[in-house]
Every structure is written in C-alpha cells, then in structure tokens.
Amino acid sequence: MEAIGASNVTLKKHYRGRKAQQWTFDRTSNTIKNENWKNYSLQMQGTNLVVRTTNSRWFQMFRMKGAFLTVERDNKVADVSGGSDTENRNIIMYAKHGKINQQWEIVYADEWKGEPIKGEFSPDFGMYVERDFYIVS
C-alpha cells in the first residue's frame, strides 16, 4: 500500500526504504500516519482510501481486526478495487465480504525480509524459489 502524492492510496510493489509505503500508528492522534508525509493520515473519503491532514475524526480511525483494516463507524474495510492484485490499483473502502482483496497483513519494517530470491524458501508457498524439484506420489 502506497500513498501517491499525499492523496490516493494504491497497491504498489514493495520497494525497500520507500517512505510513501511506510506507515506508523500514532497514539496521540489514534491514526495511521504516512512516513513520507508525516502530517497526513489514512482517511476514508467517500469510498476512497486517501491520505489527508491529520484531524483525528472518525473517518481517520482505523483498526486491524484479524486480516481486515476497518473503519468501525461505517463498517467498511480496505479493499483492492476490482478485486485484482494489479500494480497501481486504487485502494477503496467497501463493505466486508472477506475475500482475499480485503485481507491485509501488518509487517513491521525492521522485520521485512523481502520476497524470497532464487534458492530461498518461500513460506507462503512451501517451496524453494527457482530450485528444481520432483513431485512424487
């Protein structure tokens, strides 16, 4: 998830160190702030997920509930628009249906190991990347 120009929030490939992709929960404002635009927080604006100047109103109050990033008052969750895991796809707020395009994971920057490269184990798929294997019964 990346803040684009201190406005829209879109789905982007992870780039290590890109501040527009880094977020912090701010206990003072109870909002999720962007590291690139430190005075901006995630905000539900209509059906869009955007970043705007922090004001701590209900539409900036998000919670992680299991795998879902929610705005409680409006009962909406963050959702990849169109249900497609495609670069530059807008993140919107939508009624919860529980499909994969609404499920998120918080990975802290100091714990991010990146995508596995050739020869490394992929825990998501249970196999080594680009390493020959047999499938045996």
C-alpha positions, -999 to +999 in steps of 0.1 A: +000+000+000+015+033-010+004+070-006+006+086-040+013+124-040-002+128-005-036+119-019-047+085-032-036+052-018-028+025-043-014-010-045+023-010-053+051-034-054+072-032-023+104-011-025+127-012+005+130+022+021+103+039+001+087+062+027+054+065+009+049+028+016+057+031+053+031+037+079+031+044+117+003+042+142+003+075+161-010+071+197-016+108+201-040+111+172-050+074+171-044+075+133-022+057+108+003+082+095+024+080+064+062+083+068+067+104+037+040+129+046+042+129+084+013+153+089-010+131+068-031+101+080-051+074+063-086+086+057-118+072+043-132+098+019-165+086+003-155+051-009-118+061-015-089+055+008-067+086+008-042+104+030-051+138+043-040+162+070-044+145+104-076+156+122-084+125+143-120+124+131-139+090+129-130+086+092-093+085+102-098+059+130-087+025+116-083-008+134-068-041+123-094-068+131-078-101+121-067-096+085-091-066+079-082-029+081-115-014+092-133+019+099-156+009+126-183+036+125-190+030+088-184-008+089-161-007+058-128-024+052-098-016+029-104-033-004-083-035-036-105-020-063-119-045-087-106-075-067-074-076-088-039-078-074-026-054-100+001-026-098-014+009-093-049-004-084-067+021-061-074+010-025-111+017-017-133+013+014-160-013+008-185-035+027-167-065+042-171-097+021-140-114+034-123-122+000-086-121-004-086-085-019-098-072+015-072-091+036-040-073+048-010-081+069+010-057+090+047-063+085+070-041+105+098-025+086+125-040+108+110-075+103+106-072+065+128-098+048+116-091+013+104-115-013+124-148-014+150-149-041+165-178-060+174-206-036+155-192-007+124-208+009+090-192+003+069-198+034+038-186+016+041-214-009+061-240+009+088-244-018+122-231-026+124-204-053+138-214-087+151-248-074+144-279-094+122-305-077+102-336-084+066-342-073+064-378-061+035-399-050 
